Amino acid sequence: MLIAIIIGAVIGSFSHVVGAHQPVGRQWAFRRSQCDNCEHVLTVYELLPIVSYMWQRGRCRRCAVKIERSIVLVEWLGAMSAAILYNVYGFSWAFFLGVILLAFFCMISVADWYYMIVPNQFIGFIGVPIVLIVMFSSSFYEHLLGGILAFTMLYTLHLTTGGIGAGDVKLAFVLGSVVGVAHVFTMFLFASIFGFLFVLLMKKRKIPFAPSLCMATFLCYNINYFEMPWLM
C-alpha cells in the first residue's frame, strides 16, 4: 500500500508540472525545478511530494512566497487514487494501466483548470495509446462503441450549445473507450454531478469540464470497489 501511495504522489507531482507548463510552451523536461518567484533551484528535499510542502509550511525556503495549493492537492489526489487502485487490483496489469490513466487524468485536469484547454499533445501521445491498449487487451468492439457513443454525445452538445469545447469532445472518445459502452451513461452521470459540485464550490458559471470527466472515468474504472452493482 505504501509503495502505491508513493507512486501516486510522484505521479501527481510530475503530472502537475507537465499540465501546468506544456500547454503554454514552458520548458519542463530538461531544466531543474525552481521557484517561480525567485528562481531558487530546488533541492531534492524540496521536491518530495506532499512531505516538502508540509515541511516548508507551504512556502519557498528562499523567498517565503506561498506555494500554490493546487500542487499539493494534485499530489494528494494522486496518492489517494493510487491507494484505491491498489485496493481494487493489487499490483496487477489493471493497476499499472490505472496508474497510466491517473497520470493522463492529472495532466489533462491541470491544463484545463489553469488554461481552459485540453492539449492535443496529451490526447495524441498519451490518450491514443491508452485507447489502443484497452481495445486490444479486452473486448475491442465494446470499447470502440463506448468511444464513439461518448464522442457523439459531447459533439452534439458542442454543436448545439457551444458550452462544450472541442478538446472535451476529443477527450470523450478516449474516456468512453476506457469505460466501454456499458458505462458511458454512468460516466456522464457522475461527470455532471462533479461539474455541478464544482459550480457550487467555485461560484462560477463557467468551469472546465475535463476534470469532472476524468474523475467520473476513474470512478467507473474502479466501480466494483465502490459496490454499486445497480450501475453496472
WOZITA-V429311 format. One record per backbone hydrogen bond with DSSP energy under -1.0 kcal/mol. NH is the residue of the N-H (numbers start at 1). CO is the residue of the C=O. If there is no record, write none. Layout:
BEGIN
nh->(NH | NH)
co->(CO | CO)
END
This chain:
BEGIN
nh->(5 | 6 | 7 | 8 | 9 | 10 | 11 | 12 | 13 | 14 | 15 | 16 | 17 | 18 | 19 | 20 | 21 | 22 | 25 | 26 | 35 | 39 | 42 | 46 | 47 | 51 | 52 | 54 | 55 | 56 | 58 | 59 | 60 | 64 | 67 | 71 | 73 | 74 | 75 | 76 | 77 | 78 | 79 | 80 | 81 | 82 | 83 | 84 | 85 | 86 | 87 | 88 | 89 | 90 | 92 | 96 | 97 | 98 | 99 | 100 | 101 | 102 | 103 | 104 | 105 | 106 | 107 | 108 | 109 | 110 | 111 | 112 | 113 | 114 | 115 | 116 | 123 | 124 | 125 | 126 | 127 | 128 | 130 | 131 | 132 | 133 | 134 | 135 | 136 | 143 | 144 | 145 | 146 | 147 | 148 | 149 | 150 | 151 | 152 | 153 | 154 | 155 | 156 | 157 | 158 | 159 | 160 | 161 | 162 | 169 | 170 | 171 | 172 | 173 | 174 | 175 | 176 | 177 | 178 | 179 | 180 | 181 | 183 | 187 | 188 | 189 | 190 | 191 | 192 | 193 | 194 | 195 | 196 | 197 | 198 | 199 | 200 | 201 | 202 | 203 | 213 | 214 | 215 | 216 | 217 | 218 | 219 | 220 | 221 | 222 | 223 | 225 | 227 | 231 | 232)
co->(1 | 2 | 3 | 4 | 5 | 6 | 7 | 8 | 9 | 10 | 11 | 12 | 13 | 14 | 15 | 16 | 17 | 18 | 22 | 21 | 40 | 35 | 33 | 43 | 44 | 49 | 48 | 50 | 51 | 52 | 53 | 56 | 65 | 60 | 58 | 68 | 69 | 70 | 71 | 72 | 73 | 74 | 75 | 76 | 77 | 78 | 79 | 80 | 81 | 82 | 83 | 84 | 85 | 86 | 90 | 92 | 93 | 94 | 95 | 96 | 97 | 98 | 99 | 100 | 101 | 102 | 103 | 104 | 105 | 106 | 107 | 108 | 109 | 110 | 111 | 112 | 119 | 120 | 121 | 122 | 122 | 123 | 126 | 127 | 128 | 129 | 130 | 131 | 132 | 139 | 140 | 141 | 142 | 143 | 144 | 145 | 146 | 147 | 148 | 149 | 150 | 151 | 152 | 153 | 154 | 155 | 156 | 157 | 157 | 165 | 166 | 167 | 168 | 169 | 170 | 171 | 172 | 173 | 174 | 175 | 176 | 142 | 180 | 183 | 184 | 185 | 186 | 187 | 188 | 189 | 190 | 191 | 192 | 193 | 194 | 195 | 196 | 197 | 198 | 199 | 209 | 210 | 211 | 212 | 213 | 214 | 215 | 216 | 217 | 218 | 220 | 222 | 224 | 228 | 229)
END
